[in-house]
Amino acid sequence: MKSFVKVIIGVIICFQINAQNKAQSYIDNMQKKFKSFGAFSANFSYSSDGGSTMNGSITVKGNKFRLKTAGQEIFNNGKEVATYIKEINEVNISSFDPTEGDISPAKIYSFDKKSYKSNLVSDSGNLAVVELVPSAKNGQVQKITLRLDKASSEVREWTIQNKNGKKQNFKVTKLNSKISADEKTFNFDKKLFPGVEINDLR
């Protein structure tokens, strides 16, 4: 009887290891593909529990990005981050720390895989569903669920769940991998925002 139990446990462990390896493979393929683009842009929709759906867009080149959401625009030139708030015509400028933040639209394609434990939730049909659990226990994120297109290795959707159970969902609606983006794209130019109040937090 004990031998039978050991066999069952061994089989379960093998399945878990295989699922983790497959999940990691999907993530590796996705990040490798997007790294090869050089620069790309994407449109997405996003919503929180009980909230309405809104739209946003992002342009990415290496560790630089420009992110537009409802009422806010973020410029990251790789050295500093400028967060412009349209409603009050104000911009906050801070030093860029690549280790900060959760898997936002700016990080979904390049997050640190070592910071998460991955598990394959579903592998049926055209989509692979991968669950990411942060290794650090002191953060606010409980888990992140990625939905990846198996044929193209593209991110279709992801959901972030915090430790209070609240969820935030993002869905890619359009992807353009053939763009050219110069340095001006990622720099905040105060001349384009007349009367803007600048808060330098560096």
N, C-alpha and C positions, 0 to 999 in steps of 0.2 A: 504493500500500500504506500509506504514511504517513497519507494522508487517511482511509483506512478505519479505521486504528487510532485516529485522533483522534475520529472519529465514535463509535466504540465507547466510548472513554473519556468522551466528552461525555454519552452516553446513561447510562452508569453513574453519573456525577456527578449527573445530573438525577434518577435514581431515588433516590439517597442523600438529596438535598435534599428531595424529595417525602416520603420516609419520615420524615425528621427533622421536617418541618413537620406531618405528620399525627400523629406521636407527641406533639408539643408541643400540638397541638389537643386531643387526648384528655386530656392533663394539665390544660390550661386549663379545659376543660369540667368536669372532676372537681372541681377546686379552687373554681371559681365556684359550683358547686352546693352544696358543703358550707359555703361561706362564707354562702350565703343561708339556711341552716338557723337560724342564731343559736345554737342549742344542740342537741346530739344525743348519743346514747349508742350504744355498740356492744359486742357480745360477740365474742370471737375465740378461736381456738385457736392454739397456737404450739409449735414443736419445734425442736431443734437436731440436727445430724448424730448419729445413734446414740442419741439421747435419746428419752424418752417424750413423748407429746403432753400438754400442759397447757392449762388454760383461763384466760382473763382477761376483764376488762371495762374500759371507759373511758367517761367523760363529758367532753365538750368544750364550751367556750363561749368563743369568741374565742381568746385565747392562754392561757386557763386550762384546766386539765384535772385529772381525778382518775383515776388508773390503778391497777387492782387486778390483780396476778398472784399466782402461787403463793408464799405466804409474805411478800409485800411489797405495800405500798400507797404510792402517791406522790400528794401533794397539791401542786398548783401554782396559786397564786392570782394569778399574773402578776407578782409581786414576789419571792416566795421559794418555794423548793421544800422540802417536808418528805418525807423518805423513811423510812417506818416499816417496821421489820423485825420481824415477828411472833415469830419463834423466840426472839429475845433481848429482846423488848419494848423496843426502842431506836429512836429517831428521829434522823436527821441533817438539820439545817436549813441550807440554803445559799441564796445569792442566785440568782435566776433569770437565766440567760443564754440567750436564744432562739437563739443561734448554735451552742450546744453540742449534741452528740449526733448519731446517725444517724437514719434514717427509722424511728422507733419508732412504736407505735400512736398516740402523742400527736402525731406530726409528719407522718404519712402523708398527711394531707389539706391540709397547709399548708406543706410544705417549700419552700425557696427554689429556684425553678426555674433561676436563674442559676448555681447551684452545681453543676449537673449537665448533661452532654451526653446528650440523649435520642435513642433510635433505635427504630424500629418493627420488632419481631422477627416478629410475626404479626398478621394482621388478618382471619383467617377465622373463621366461625361467630359466636357471640355475644360472644366476648371479644377484646379487643385486648391484645396482650402488648408492653409497652414496657420497654426496657432503659435504665437510668440509670447513667452512669459519672461519678463525682465529678471535677470540674475540678481540685481540689487533689490533688496526688500524695502528700502526706505523711500522709494518713489511713489508717485500717485497712480501710476498705471498698473492695473492688475494683469491685463493681457491684451494682445492685439491679434486680430484675425485678418489674414490676408487671403484674397481670392485672386489666383494667378491663372492666366490663360496658358494652358500646357503647350499649345502649338507655337505661340509667339513669344512666350516667356514674359509677357507684359502684365503689369498690375491692372486689374479691372476694378477692384474695390478693396477697402480695408475699414475695419471697425476698431476703435480704441475704447476699451472699457476701463474705467477707473475703479479704485477700491471701494467706492460707494455704490458700484453697480451701474452708474450712468454711462451711456454710450454716445460716441460721436462717430458718425459714418461719413466716409468719403468715397465718391465714385467717379472714376475717370470717364469723361464723355467724349474726349477727342485727344489724340496724341499726334504730334508732328515731330518726327525725328530728323527732318531735313531743313534745318534753319541755320542762319548765321547770326551770331549775337556779338556785338562789339562791347567794349568796356563801358561805354556810356549807358548801356542797358541796365547795368547793375549799380551805378552810382546815383546817389540822390543829388539832383541839381536844383538848388533853391530858386534859381531864376525861373523855373517852370511852375513855382508855387508862390505867387505874389503874396507878401504879407505873412508868410509862414513864421511861426514861433519855433525857434530851435533850442532844444534842451540837449546839451552835450553831457552825456553821462560817462564818458571815458575817463 
